[in-house]
Amino acid sequence: MVAAAEDGTKASPLVALLAGGIAGGIEAACTYPFEFAKTRVQLYGHEGARNPFAVVARVSRQEGLRALYKGCSTMVVGSIGKDAVRFLMFDRIRSFFEDPVTHRLGPAQSIMSGMAAGVVASTVIVTPTERIKTALIDDARTSRRFRSPWHCIAVLYREQGLRGALYSGYVTTTLKQIGTTGFRLGSYSAIKDWERARGIPVDHALTSFVNGAVAGTVTTLATQPFDTVKTKTQQARRTGMLDSVRAIMAEDGVRGFWRGTVMRLGRTVAAGGILFTANEEATKILKLVLQ
């Protein structure tokens, strides 16, 4: 749970961990086709289609419906771990800075708490799962030599070692997570605090969805360049960060760093609403059961 509930109670670390994981898994499973479309665009360009629904329809028609879920299991597992760590660390970090009576933070403090949580999440879970997801999507379009996520890990480990197999793109992924978690959790928390100060009910599902969608939009526009470079560095063929930056500049110029923005917005606006609504509702249920 991001910030205290209306009655002032806070979730325990166990509840924050479990609710974050549940919300992350639900959000990833519901929105994965748009993540697939965004990754394809960042790897190979728009190929004549900027509408995410058009990309999803084309891939489904040409490669089959199952192709849209290539790498989905890796992302769902990663999202469960990622959001469990994100929400847990954000709640713990913000507790050091919030007002002990009102349980509120200023916008800058909320964003800084989210940034710190992003570093932890990137190191523990996000970079390895993003690396494997991207390699699987890239491989499905090119050589098709990976039979499963575990086979992908084994092959990349044998060819590139542990760092290349799981931590390729760590710097760009961490920069993205600092921005993503900082803006997403920070802006959502700031919006809730602003609403609470003005007597607006914050614990209803519709309010959570709208707040999450707004936070998702802000996050996407602010962090898209990091996401584009990260995707380039994590394709199946090992590519360095500077090489990826040069390739993007050569292909599309500065605008290339926002390649896939529409695709990502197609996912993150809905994903933000789903993630925070699921987290808030899971927190309510888990607090009744476990606290």
NUFILUM-88615 format. One record per atom (N, C-alpha, C): x, y, z; atom name; residue number from 1; chain. Coordinates in steps of 0.001 Angstrom, whole numbers, plus 500000, padded with zeros to 6 digits. Example, Ala and Ser with C-alpha at 12.3 -4.5 7.8 and 13.67 -1.06 7.14 Angstrom:
<nodes>
513190,494310,507800,N,1,A
512300,495500,507800,CA,1,A
513200,496700,507800,C,1,A
512850,497750,507080,N,2,A
513670,498940,507140,CA,2,A
512900,500030,507870,C,2,A
</nodes>
This chain:
<nodes>
500845,498804,500000,N,1,A
500000,500000,500000,CA,1,A
500877,501242,500000,C,1,A
500584,502198,499134,N,2,A
501328,503445,499058,CA,2,A
500688,504453,500001,C,2,A
501367,504770,501095,N,3,A
500878,505665,502144,CA,3,A
499831,504959,502992,C,3,A
499464,505611,504101,N,4,A
498505,505029,505027,CA,4,A
497091,505109,504463,C,4,A
496232,504248,505007,N,5,A
494830,504274,504608,CA,5,A
494149,505480,505235,C,5,A
492884,505676,504886,N,6,A
492147,506831,505407,CA,6,A
492046,506805,506926,C,6,A
492004,505595,507533,N,7,A
491902,505514,508983,CA,7,A
493253,505640,509673,C,7,A
494325,505867,508892,N,8,A
495652,506078,509473,CA,8,A
496466,504817,509674,C,8,A
495871,503645,509446,N,9,A
496606,502388,509645,CA,9,A
497532,502131,508469,C,9,A
498652,501473,508769,N,10,A
499626,501148,507731,CA,10,A
499750,499635,507591,C,10,A
500116,499203,506404,N,11,A
500293,497768,506165,CA,11,A
501609,497298,506771,C,11,A
501612,496052,507232,N,12,A
502847,495455,507731,CA,12,A
503763,495153,506549,C,12,A
505068,494925,506796,N,13,A
505965,494573,505689,CA,13,A
505494,493352,504905,C,13,A
504951,492335,505585,N,14,A
504472,491134,504898,CA,14,A
503298,491458,503986,C,14,A
502367,492266,504470,N,15,A
501216,492648,503660,CA,15,A
501666,493479,502462,C,15,A
502587,494427,502676,N,16,A
503089,495244,501572,CA,16,A
503774,494384,500516,C,16,A
504556,493385,500956,N,17,A
505259,492490,500036,CA,17,A
504278,491657,499219,C,17,A
503312,491025,499896,N,18,A
502360,490152,499212,CA,18,A
501420,490945,498298,C,18,A
500926,492086,498783,N,19,A
500007,492887,497969,CA,19,A
500707,493425,496725,C,19,A
501960,493845,496866,N,20,A
502720,494314,495712,CA,20,A
502934,493217,494687,C,20,A
503258,492015,495156,N,21,A
503456,490889,494240,CA,21,A
502191,490504,493509,C,21,A
501080,490443,494233,N,22,A
499790,490113,493607,CA,22,A
499430,491150,492547,C,22,A
499571,492417,492898,N,23,A
499235,493487,491952,CA,23,A
500132,493434,490718,C,23,A
501425,493185,490909,N,24,A
502347,493116,489785,CA,24,A
502029,491987,488832,C,24,A
501683,490817,489369,N,25,A
501335,489673,488522,CA,25,A
500074,489918,487715,C,25,A
499047,490489,488355,N,26,A
497789,490789,487659,CA,26,A
498012,491809,486553,C,26,A
498741,492877,486877,N,27,A
498998,493936,485895,CA,27,A
499774,493414,484692,C,27,A
500812,492610,484925,N,28,A
501635,492095,483818,CA,28,A
500844,491164,482915,C,28,A
500059,490270,483498,N,29,A
499282,489313,482704,CA,29,A
498222,490017,481856,C,29,A
497605,491061,482408,N,30,A
496527,491764,481693,CA,30,A
497036,492604,480520,C,30,A
498242,493122,480635,N,31,A
498713,494121,479664,CA,31,A
499884,493650,478811,C,31,A
500255,492371,478889,N,32,A
501476,491927,478212,CA,32,A
501483,492127,476693,C,32,A
500394,491895,475958,N,33,A
500465,492113,474505,CA,33,A
500961,493500,474115,C,33,A
500627,494527,474887,N,34,A
501109,495869,474592,CA,34,A
502592,496012,474920,C,34,A
503059,495313,475951,N,35,A
504495,495285,476250,CA,35,A
505246,494598,475114,C,35,A
504682,493531,474585,N,36,A
505271,492817,473448,CA,36,A
505367,493750,472245,C,36,A
504274,494467,471935,N,37,A
504263,495374,470782,CA,37,A
505291,496483,470958,C,37,A
505396,497034,472175,N,38,A
506361,498104,472448,CA,38,A
507787,497618,472253,C,38,A
508081,496412,472739,N,39,A
509431,495863,472607,CA,39,A
509781,495604,471151,C,39,A
508836,495080,470380,N,40,A
509064,494846,468954,CA,40,A
509392,496157,468225,C,40,A
508636,497202,468527,N,41,A
508863,498497,467876,CA,41,A
510236,499044,468235,C,41,A
510642,498912,469499,N,42,A
511936,499434,469922,CA,42,A
513096,498652,469308,C,42,A
512887,497379,469039,N,43,A
513946,496564,468439,CA,43,A
514030,496738,466931,C,43,A
512894,496839,466255,N,44,A
512883,496779,464790,CA,44,A
512232,497980,464105,C,44,A
511773,498977,464877,N,45,A
511109,500122,464272,CA,45,A
509615,499885,464138,C,45,A
508914,500915,463666,N,46,A
507453,500851,463608,CA,46,A
506930,499927,462509,C,46,A
507727,499706,461463,N,47,A
507328,498833,460351,CA,47,A
505947,499212,459814,C,47,A
505714,500526,459709,N,48,A
504476,501004,459111,CA,48,A
503299,501129,460048,C,48,A
503454,500766,461319,N,49,A
502325,500823,462252,CA,49,A
502736,501501,463549,C,49,A
502027,502563,463931,N,50,A
502276,503249,465203,CA,50,A
501180,502958,466227,C,50,A
500056,502450,465762,N,51,A
498961,502097,466652,CA,51,A
499271,500764,467324,C,51,A
499296,500706,468663,N,52,A
499624,499437,469330,CA,52,A
498654,498320,469001,C,52,A
497378,498672,468798,N,53,A
496398,497652,468449,CA,53,A
496704,497065,467066,C,53,A
497212,497908,466144,N,54,A
497564,497423,464807,CA,54,A
498743,496463,464871,C,54,A
499736,496766,465701,N,55,A
500885,495870,465858,CA,55,A
500440,494539,466445,C,55,A
499622,494592,467485,N,56,A
499119,493364,468115,CA,56,A
498335,492532,467099,C,56,A
497474,493182,466304,N,57,A
496665,492468,465314,CA,57,A
497545,491849,464231,C,57,A
498582,492595,463776,N,58,A
499446,492084,462730,CA,58,A
500251,490873,463188,C,58,A
500817,490958,464385,N,59,A
501597,489836,464912,CA,59,A
500703,488622,465113,C,59,A
499519,488845,465635,N,60,A
498580,487743,465849,CA,60,A
498211,487075,464533,C,60,A
498016,487879,463495,N,61,A
497629,487359,462188,CA,61,A
498784,486635,461501,C,61,A
499996,487180,461580,N,62,A
501137,486619,460858,CA,62,A
501859,485507,461612,C,62,A
501897,485620,462943,N,63,A
502701,484680,463731,CA,63,A
501896,483844,464711,C,63,A
500603,484129,464803,N,64,A
499750,483382,465712,CA,64,A
499570,484096,467039,C,64,A
498468,483799,467719,N,65,A
498144,484457,468978,CA,65,A
499198,484185,470046,C,65,A
499764,482972,470041,N,66,A
500754,482620,471066,CA,66,A
501994,483499,470995,C,66,A
502299,484023,469806,N,67,A
503490,484871,469656,CA,67,A
503401,486123,470520,C,67,A
502182,486605,470762,N,68,A
502005,487817,471560,CA,68,A
502382,487606,473024,C,68,A
502478,486353,473423,N,69,A
502795,486055,474823,CA,69,A
504179,485436,474979,C,69,A
505013,485598,473937,N,70,A
506392,485140,474036,CA,70,A
507106,485963,475099,C,70,A
507631,485296,476105,N,71,A
508303,485995,477191,CA,71,A
507364,486441,478299,C,71,A
506052,486139,478178,N,72,A
505082,486605,479163,CA,72,A
505335,485999,480538,C,72,A
505627,484694,480582,N,73,A
505832,484051,481888,CA,73,A
506999,484687,482629,C,73,A
508048,485030,481878,N,74,A
509200,485689,482504,CA,74,A
508794,487040,483072,C,74,A
507991,487784,482326,N,75,A
507593,489111,482798,CA,75,A
506652,489026,483989,C,75,A
505743,488043,483984,N,76,A
504822,487900,485115,CA,76,A
505592,487575,486391,C,76,A
506519,486612,486284,N,77,A
507341,486267,487443,CA,77,A
508149,487484,487895,C,77,A
508745,488166,486903,N,78,A
509529,489351,487223,CA,78,A
508690,490450,487847,C,78,A
507457,490638,487343,N,79,A
506589,491683,487871,CA,79,A
506130,491380,489293,C,79,A
505901,490097,489574,N,80,A
505538,489718,490945,CA,80,A
506670,490101,491896,C,80,A
507894,489705,491531,N,81,A
509040,490052,492371,CA,81,A
509320,491536,492391,C,81,A
509247,492164,491211,N,82,A
509557,493591,491082,CA,82,A
508620,494441,491924,C,82,A
507321,494220,491774,N,83,A
506380,495073,492485,CA,83,A
506283,494719,493957,C,83,A
506558,493461,494304,N,84,A
506647,493114,495723,CA,84,A
507766,493913,496382,C,84,A
508938,493926,495728,N,85,A
510084,494672,496267,CA,85,A
509814,496166,496234,C,85,A
509266,496653,495121,N,86,A
508979,498087,494974,CA,86,A
508079,498617,496096,C,86,A
506922,497961,496275,N,87,A
505966,498454,497256,CA,87,A
506502,498304,498681,C,87,A
507171,497168,498948,N,88,A
507740,496978,500279,CA,88,A
508783,498044,500582,C,88,A
509739,498232,499668,N,89,A
510819,499182,499914,CA,89,A
510298,500616,499958,C,89,A
509338,500935,499082,N,90,A
508791,502289,499096,CA,90,A
508113,502590,500426,C,90,A
507307,501637,500922,N,91,A
506641,501851,502211,CA,91,A
507649,502013,503338,C,91,A
508720,501183,503306,N,92,A
509713,501263,504384,CA,92,A
510502,502568,504308,C,92,A
510888,502961,503088,N,93,A
511710,504167,502924,CA,93,A
510910,505423,503246,C,93,A
509672,505495,502748,N,94,A
508888,506703,502992,CA,94,A
508542,506866,504468,C,94,A
508519,505751,505231,N,95,A
508196,505847,506650,CA,95,A
509242,506646,507424,C,95,A
510475,506729,506885,N,96,A
511518,507505,507538,CA,96,A
511317,509014,507363,C,96,A
510587,509409,506320,N,97,A
510461,510822,505979,CA,97,A
509078,511410,506234,C,97,A
508049,510560,506353,N,98,A
506693,511079,506445,CA,98,A
506406,511708,507814,C,98,A
505393,512557,507839,N,99,A
504939,513163,509084,CA,99,A
504355,512061,509979,C,99,A
504811,511920,511222,N,100,A
504348,510821,512074,CA,100,A
502869,510883,512428,C,100,A
502262,512078,512308,N,101,A
500848,512228,512656,CA,101,A
499961,512052,511428,C,101,A
500266,512787,510362,N,102,A
499424,512750,509156,CA,102,A
499822,511646,508192,C,102,A
501038,511100,508340,N,103,A
501579,510073,507429,CA,103,A
501661,510581,505990,C,103,A
501981,511865,505813,N,104,A
502076,512446,504474,CA,104,A
503508,512866,504176,C,104,A
503804,512934,502882,N,105,A
505106,513389,502403,CA,105,A
504908,514522,501408,C,105,A
505949,515344,501237,N,106,A
505948,516298,500149,CA,106,A
506206,515582,498836,C,106,A
505840,516181,497683,N,107,A
506067,515529,496382,CA,107,A
507521,515127,496159,C,107,A
508480,515984,496507,N,108,A
509894,515668,496298,CA,108,A
510321,514475,497142,C,108,A
509854,514412,498386,N,109,A
510195,513284,499251,CA,109,A
509579,511991,498740,C,109,A
508356,512069,498216,N,110,A
507704,510881,497654,CA,110,A
508489,510339,496468,C,110,A
508919,511245,495575,N,111,A
509662,510826,494390,CA,111,A
511027,510260,494769,C,111,A
511717,510886,495734,N,112,A
513018,510378,496173,CA,112,A
512891,508999,496819,C,112,A
511835,508774,497576,N,113,A
511605,507459,498171,CA,113,A
511404,506412,497075,C,113,A
510651,506792,496039,N,114,A
510439,505875,494920,CA,114,A
511714,505584,494165,C,114,A
512574,506577,494003,N,115,A
513846,506376,493301,CA,115,A
514729,505368,494043,C,115,A
514803,505496,495359,N,116,A
515609,504560,496151,CA,116,A
515057,503144,496041,C,116,A
513740,503017,496064,N,117,A
513123,501699,495901,CA,117,A
513420,501127,494518,C,117,A
513505,501990,493511,N,118,A
513798,501542,492145,CA,118,A
515171,500927,492004,C,118,A
516170,501471,492687,N,119,A
517524,500904,492637,CA,119,A
517526,499477,493185,C,119,A
516847,499273,494315,N,120,A
516780,497944,494923,CA,120,A
516062,496971,493991,C,120,A
514918,497391,493441,N,121,A
514142,496515,492570,CA,121,A
514915,496134,491317,C,121,A
515634,497083,490722,N,122,A
516411,496794,489516,CA,122,A
517490,495766,489778,C,122,A
518175,495900,490907,N,123,A
519289,495014,491223,CA,123,A
518814,493608,491558,C,123,A
517726,493511,492307,N,124,A
517274,492213,492799,CA,124,A
516531,491416,491737,C,124,A
515655,492079,490955,N,125,A
514764,491304,490090,CA,125,A
514567,491863,488687,C,125,A
514517,493192,488523,N,126,A
514062,493756,487252,CA,126,A
515043,493507,486116,C,126,A
516336,493817,486318,N,127,A
517298,493655,485225,CA,127,A
517363,492224,484710,C,127,A
517486,491197,485579,N,128,A
517526,489827,485047,CA,128,A
516280,489439,484260,C,128,A
515085,489755,484762,N,129,A
513868,489338,484058,CA,129,A
513648,490137,482778,C,129,A
513983,491424,482774,N,130,A
513863,492219,481556,CA,130,A
514835,491729,480491,C,130,A
516026,491366,480902,N,131,A
517035,490850,479965,CA,131,A
516524,489587,479272,C,131,A
515981,488655,480040,N,132,A
515504,487398,479460,CA,132,A
514264,487622,478613,C,132,A
513336,488459,479071,N,133,A
512128,488758,478290,CA,133,A
512490,489340,476930,C,133,A
513402,490321,476923,N,134,A
513793,490975,475676,CA,134,A
514520,490015,474752,C,134,A
515398,489189,475312,N,135,A
516119,488202,474508,CA,135,A
515158,487202,473868,C,135,A
514132,486785,474590,N,136,A
513145,485846,474050,CA,136,A
512343,486471,472909,C,136,A
511920,487733,473085,N,137,A
511162,488411,472025,CA,137,A
512034,488609,470786,C,137,A
513290,489010,470997,N,138,A
514222,489201,469887,CA,138,A
514481,487879,469173,C,138,A
514712,486820,469952,N,139,A
515007,485503,469385,CA,139,A
513827,484946,468585,C,139,A
512603,485218,469045,N,140,A
511420,484721,468345,CA,140,A
511308,485319,466952,C,140,A
511881,486498,466750,N,141,A
511830,487176,465446,CA,141,A
513023,486783,464570,C,141,A
514125,486310,465199,N,142,A
515351,486060,464446,CA,142,A
515695,484571,464386,C,142,A
516591,484115,465253,N,143,A
517126,482755,465116,CA,143,A
516249,481658,465687,C,143,A
515377,481974,466633,N,144,A
514480,481010,467271,CA,144,A
515233,479814,467857,C,144,A
516237,480082,468639,N,145,A
517023,479001,469223,CA,145,A
516707,478754,470696,C,145,A
515930,479644,471340,N,146,A
515605,479468,472749,CA,146,A
514281,478715,472884,C,146,A
514317,477593,473602,N,147,A
513119,476773,473762,CA,147,A
512243,477229,474920,C,147,A
512820,477905,475890,N,148,A
512095,478334,477080,CA,148,A
512925,479395,477796,C,148,A
512350,480081,478780,N,149,A
513162,481040,479540,CA,149,A
514382,480413,480189,C,149,A
514230,479204,480750,N,150,A
515366,478544,481402,CA,150,A
516442,478165,480397,C,150,A
516015,477719,479199,N,151,A
516980,477390,478147,CA,151,A
517699,478650,477680,C,151,A
516958,479752,477601,N,152,A
517556,481036,477228,CA,152,A
518641,481435,478222,C,152,A
518338,481320,479514,N,153,A
519321,481656,480553,CA,153,A
520562,480780,480413,C,153,A
520352,479483,480209,N,154,A
521476,478546,480106,CA,154,A
522372,478868,478913,C,154,A
521763,479154,477766,N,155,A
522544,479455,476559,CA,155,A
523311,480770,476731,C,155,A
522641,481805,477218,N,156,A
523310,483092,477391,CA,156,A
524407,483020,478453,C,156,A
524181,482241,479503,N,157,A
525209,482073,480539,CA,157,A
526446,481392,479963,C,157,A
526216,480383,479137,N,158,A
527329,479660,478518,CA,158,A
528105,480556,477554,C,158,A
527398,481426,476842,N,159,A
528041,482262,475831,CA,159,A
528614,483570,476400,C,159,A
527936,484145,477399,N,160,A
528288,485495,477840,CA,160,A
528608,485604,479325,C,160,A
528483,484493,480060,N,161,A
528742,484539,481486,CA,161,A
527558,485123,482248,C,161,A
527644,485158,483586,N,162,A
526532,485600,484422,CA,162,A
526163,487056,484159,C,162,A
527176,487910,484066,N,163,A
526898,489331,483869,CA,163,A
526201,489579,482540,C,163,A
526689,488955,481477,N,164,A
526074,489152,480168,CA,164,A
524711,488506,480063,C,164,A
524528,487350,480730,N,165,A
523270,486619,480633,CA,165,A
522134,487320,481367,C,165,A
522416,487842,482557,N,166,A
521349,488383,483393,CA,166,A
521440,489883,483654,C,166,A
522633,490465,483521,N,167,A
522780,491871,483889,CA,167,A
523226,492758,482733,C,167,A
523032,492296,481504,N,168,A
523242,493157,480350,CA,168,A
522196,494269,480387,C,168,A
522649,495516,480250,N,169,A
521724,496631,480316,CA,169,A
521396,497078,481731,C,169,A
522236,496683,482707,N,170,A
521938,497013,484106,CA,170,A
521868,498530,484342,C,170,A
522818,499274,483764,N,171,A
522855,500722,484014,CA,171,A
521586,501393,483493,C,171,A
521215,501100,482243,N,172,A
520028,501746,481677,CA,172,A
518754,501260,482361,C,172,A
518714,499977,482722,N,173,A
517541,499461,483427,CA,173,A
517393,500128,484784,C,173,A
518511,500294,485493,N,174,A
518458,500931,486812,CA,174,A
518065,502390,486695,C,174,A
518616,503086,485703,N,175,A
518212,504481,485482,CA,175,A
516714,504567,485191,C,175,A
516241,503628,484371,N,176,A
514812,503606,484074,CA,176,A
513997,503332,485339,C,176,A
514453,502364,486155,N,177,A
513722,502028,487372,CA,177,A
513733,503172,488374,C,177,A
514848,503883,488453,N,178,A
514900,505061,489332,CA,178,A
513821,506051,488914,C,178,A
513746,506308,487596,N,179,A
512733,507231,487100,CA,179,A
511331,506656,487199,C,179,A
511170,505398,486772,N,180,A
509847,504778,486757,CA,180,A
509260,504672,488156,C,180,A
510030,504091,489075,N,181,A
509520,503904,490428,CA,181,A
509373,505242,491138,C,181,A
510340,506139,490913,N,182,A
510246,507450,491532,CA,182,A
509009,508204,491090,C,182,A
508784,508273,489774,N,183,A
507635,509015,489263,CA,183,A
506327,508271,489514,C,183,A
506324,506933,489323,N,184,A
505065,506192,489439,CA,184,A
504576,506148,490887,C,184,A
505400,505609,491783,N,185,A
504991,505529,493178,CA,185,A
504965,506915,493829,C,185,A
505961,507740,493465,N,186,A
506020,509077,494044,CA,186,A
504837,509938,493653,C,186,A
504493,509950,492362,N,187,A
503372,510785,491919,CA,187,A
502049,510234,492435,C,187,A
501909,508910,492464,N,188,A
500677,508318,492996,CA,188,A
500505,508673,494470,C,188,A
501591,508552,495233,N,189,A
501546,508900,496648,CA,189,A
501232,510383,496848,C,189,A
501852,511235,496023,N,190,A
501612,512675,496134,CA,190,A
500163,513015,495790,C,190,A
499607,512356,494769,N,191,A
498210,512590,494399,CA,191,A
497278,512185,495544,C,191,A
497554,511019,496158,N,192,A
496728,510569,497282,CA,192,A
496803,511546,498456,C,192,A
498008,512017,498770,N,193,A
498158,512968,499870,CA,193,A
497412,514268,499576,C,193,A
497486,514725,498314,N,194,A
496782,515947,497908,CA,194,A
495271,515762,498051,C,194,A
494763,514623,497616,N,195,A
493327,514348,497709,CA,195,A
492885,514225,499170,C,195,A
493698,513528,499969,N,196,A
493343,513351,501378,CA,196,A
493281,514690,502112,C,196,A
494217,515592,501781,N,197,A
494244,516909,502439,CA,197,A
492999,517723,502111,C,197,A
492342,517413,500998,N,198,A
491151,518149,500582,CA,198,A
489864,517372,500817,C,198,A
489964,516312,501584,N,199,A
488773,515557,501958,CA,199,A
488219,514662,500875,C,199,A
489008,514390,499824,N,200,A
488555,513507,498739,CA,200,A
488809,512060,499151,C,200,A
487797,511173,499084,N,201,A
488004,509765,499450,CA,201,A
489070,509126,498545,C,201,A
490053,508475,499157,N,202,A
491173,507930,498376,CA,202,A
491191,506413,498328,C,202,A
490321,505746,499081,N,203,A
490387,504286,499175,CA,203,A
489332,503576,498351,C,203,A
488732,504267,497378,N,204,A
487775,503627,496479,CA,204,A
488507,503130,495230,C,204,A
488000,502042,494656,N,205,A
488662,501416,493513,CA,205,A
488756,502367,492322,C,205,A
487694,503127,492043,N,206,A
487713,504033,490888,CA,206,A
488758,505129,491083,C,206,A
488842,505680,492303,N,207,A
489849,506703,492586,CA,207,A
491248,506143,492398,C,207,A
491472,504919,492888,N,208,A
492783,504286,492749,CA,208,A
493145,504086,491282,C,208,A
492147,503681,490465,N,209,A
492413,503429,489041,CA,209,A
492784,504722,488323,C,209,A
492005,505790,488557,N,210,A
492279,507069,487894,CA,210,A
493638,507617,488327,C,210,A
493913,507586,489628,N,211,A
495209,508065,490123,CA,211,A
496358,507262,489526,C,211,A
496183,505949,489440,N,212,A
497225,505097,488869,CA,212,A
497446,505359,487388,C,212,A
496350,505625,486653,N,213,A
496464,505923,485224,CA,213,A
497216,507233,485001,C,213,A
496930,508240,485817,N,214,A
497646,509515,485714,CA,214,A
499125,509321,486024,C,214,A
499411,508582,487091,N,215,A
500798,508315,487458,CA,215,A
501520,507546,486354,C,215,A
500829,506610,485705,N,216,A
501427,505851,484611,CA,216,A
501758,506710,483411,C,216,A
500908,507672,483095,N,217,A
501154,508575,481968,CA,217,A
502372,509452,482229,C,217,A
502437,510047,483411,N,218,A
503583,510888,483780,CA,218,A
504878,510086,483704,C,218,A
504833,508880,484235,N,219,A
506021,508020,484268,CA,219,A
506525,507689,482872,C,219,A
505610,507336,481983,N,220,A
505997,506938,480627,CA,220,A
506681,508070,479884,C,220,A
506098,509244,479906,N,221,A
506666,510375,479177,CA,221,A
508029,510771,479731,C,221,A
508224,510613,481037,N,222,A
509478,511037,481660,CA,222,A
510610,510035,481475,C,222,A
510291,508758,481307,N,223,A
511336,507721,481331,CA,223,A
511497,506961,480013,C,223,A
510765,507353,478965,N,224,A
510817,506597,477713,CA,224,A
512230,506461,477123,C,224,A
513070,507513,477113,N,225,A
514415,507332,476536,CA,225,A
515218,506214,477207,C,225,A
515131,506104,478530,N,226,A
515831,505030,479240,CA,226,A
515298,503670,478809,C,226,A
513983,503573,478611,N,227,A
513373,502304,478225,CA,227,A
513810,501896,476826,C,227,A
513896,502858,475911,N,228,A
514299,502554,474536,CA,228,A
515743,502061,474477,C,228,A
516649,502748,475169,N,229,A
518058,502329,475186,CA,229,A
518193,500982,475880,C,229,A
517466,500776,476978,N,230,A
517506,499503,477701,CA,230,A
517117,498341,476798,C,230,A
516048,498536,476027,N,231,A
515581,497467,475147,CA,231,A
516641,497122,474107,C,231,A
517281,498134,473542,N,232,A
518340,497890,472561,CA,232,A
519502,497102,473156,C,232,A
519876,497416,474396,N,233,A
521031,496747,475010,CA,233,A
520717,495323,475434,C,233,A
519435,494965,475528,N,234,A
519069,493653,476047,CA,234,A
518566,492692,474977,C,234,A
518757,493024,473692,N,235,A
518378,492080,472661,CA,235,A
519281,490850,472735,C,235,A
518902,489783,472032,N,236,A
519627,488514,472145,CA,236,A
521108,488672,471822,C,236,A
521428,489471,470779,N,237,A
522824,489754,470448,CA,237,A
523321,490847,471381,C,237,A
524394,490585,472096,N,238,A
524873,491519,473113,CA,238,A
525283,492853,472478,C,238,A
524735,493945,473025,N,239,A
525000,495282,472512,CA,239,A
525264,496226,473677,C,239,A
526313,497035,473577,N,240,A
526658,497971,474636,CA,240,A
525735,499174,474662,C,240,A
525734,499893,475778,N,241,A
524846,501040,475936,CA,241,A
525179,502139,474935,C,241,A
526462,502477,474770,N,242,A
526839,503541,473850,CA,242,A
526547,503155,472406,C,242,A
526767,501875,472071,N,243,A
526436,501394,470723,CA,243,A
524933,501526,470473,C,243,A
524130,501226,471501,N,244,A
522677,501330,471363,CA,244,A
522255,502780,471159,C,244,A
522864,503701,471901,N,245,A
522551,505124,471755,CA,245,A
522889,505602,470351,C,245,A
524078,505213,469868,N,246,A
524492,505613,468515,CA,246,A
523563,505028,467456,C,246,A
523141,503777,467646,N,247,A
522252,503142,466671,CA,247,A
520902,503851,466612,C,247,A
520362,504220,467763,N,248,A
519081,504916,467806,CA,248,A
519198,506280,467138,C,248,A
520285,507007,467423,N,249,A
520504,508311,466810,CA,249,A
520625,508199,465299,C,249,A
521334,507165,464835,N,250,A
521533,506980,463397,CA,250,A
520220,506641,462689,C,250,A
519366,505899,463357,N,251,A
518122,505457,462737,CA,251,A
517052,506555,462721,C,251,A
516866,507245,463851,N,252,A
515740,508169,463972,CA,252,A
516088,509529,464571,C,252,A
517358,509756,464932,N,253,A
517703,511013,465594,CA,253,A
517187,511038,467028,C,253,A
517067,512231,467584,N,254,A
516627,512371,468975,CA,254,A
515231,511789,469173,C,254,A
514382,511929,468166,N,255,A
513023,511384,468275,CA,255,A
513033,509881,468517,C,255,A
514092,509222,468095,N,256,A
514168,507773,468259,CA,256,A
514151,507321,469705,C,256,A
514582,508205,470619,N,257,A
514594,507828,472037,CA,257,A
513180,507725,472602,C,257,A
512214,508279,471901,N,258,A
510812,508139,472322,CA,258,A
510088,507137,471421,C,258,A
510858,506310,470711,N,259,A
510265,505258,469884,CA,259,A
509494,504289,470791,C,259,A
508281,503976,470400,N,260,A
507459,503053,471194,CA,260,A
506658,503735,472293,C,260,A
506679,505091,472342,N,261,A
505955,505791,473414,CA,261,A
504461,505484,473374,C,261,A
503868,505543,472174,N,262,A
502435,505266,472054,CA,262,A
502144,503836,472477,C,262,A
503027,502895,472057,N,263,A
502853,501495,472449,CA,263,A
502913,501355,473968,C,263,A
503876,502040,474559,N,264,A
504053,501930,476008,CA,264,A
502908,502605,476753,C,264,A
502430,503737,476242,N,265,A
501285,504388,476866,CA,265,A
500053,503490,476808,C,265,A
499917,502759,475680,N,266,A
498796,501838,475560,CA,266,A
498768,500833,476690,C,266,A
499961,500520,477198,N,267,A
500045,499584,478313,CA,267,A
500057,500290,479663,C,267,A
500888,501348,479799,N,268,A
501135,501900,481129,CA,268,A
499964,502688,481704,C,268,A
499146,503299,480849,N,269,A
497971,504001,481376,CA,269,A
497035,502995,482045,C,269,A
496708,501917,481306,N,270,A
495871,500867,481901,CA,270,A
496606,500154,483028,C,270,A
497907,499910,482814,N,271,A
498688,499177,483810,CA,271,A
498748,499915,485135,C,271,A
498919,501254,485071,N,272,A
498950,502032,486296,CA,272,A
497650,501909,487069,C,272,A
496528,502002,486348,N,273,A
495232,501853,487002,CA,273,A
495055,500475,487602,C,273,A
495405,499443,486826,N,274,A
495254,498065,487303,CA,274,A
496173,497794,488494,C,274,A
497430,498230,488378,N,275,A
498423,497951,489419,CA,275,A
498010,498524,490767,C,275,A
497679,499805,490794,N,276,A
497382,500438,492075,CA,276,A
496021,500014,492621,C,276,A
495047,499774,491735,N,277,A
493757,499278,492201,CA,277,A
493918,497889,492811,C,277,A
494646,497011,492105,N,278,A
494871,495657,492630,CA,278,A
495645,495693,493939,C,278,A
496643,496587,494019,N,279,A
497430,496690,495246,CA,279,A
496582,497163,496421,C,279,A
495771,498183,496204,N,280,A
494940,498716,497286,CA,280,A
493922,497678,497748,C,280,A
493288,496986,496787,N,281,A
492274,495992,497156,CA,281,A
492916,494776,497823,C,281,A
494071,494329,497303,N,282,A
494775,493197,497927,CA,282,A
495225,493551,499340,C,282,A
495659,494794,499525,N,283,A
496085,495239,500853,CA,283,A
494933,495175,501847,C,283,A
493748,495636,501441,N,284,A
492585,495594,502330,CA,284,A
492278,494162,502764,C,284,A
492307,493228,501806,N,285,A
491982,491830,502119,CA,285,A
493050,491204,503005,C,285,A
494322,491437,502656,N,286,A
495436,490851,503414,CA,286,A
495512,491404,504837,C,286,A
495161,492689,505007,N,287,A
495170,493274,506358,CA,287,A
494105,492611,507236,C,287,A
492977,492260,506637,N,288,A
491940,491569,507410,CA,288,A
492382,490159,507803,C,288,A
493128,489520,506899,N,289,A
493539,488129,507118,CA,289,A
494771,488020,508017,C,289,A
495764,488898,507792,N,290,A
497077,488729,508411,CA,290,A
497371,489674,509563,C,290,A
496620,490786,509681,N,291,A
496930,491762,510733,CA,291,A
495851,491779,511817,C,291,A
</nodes>
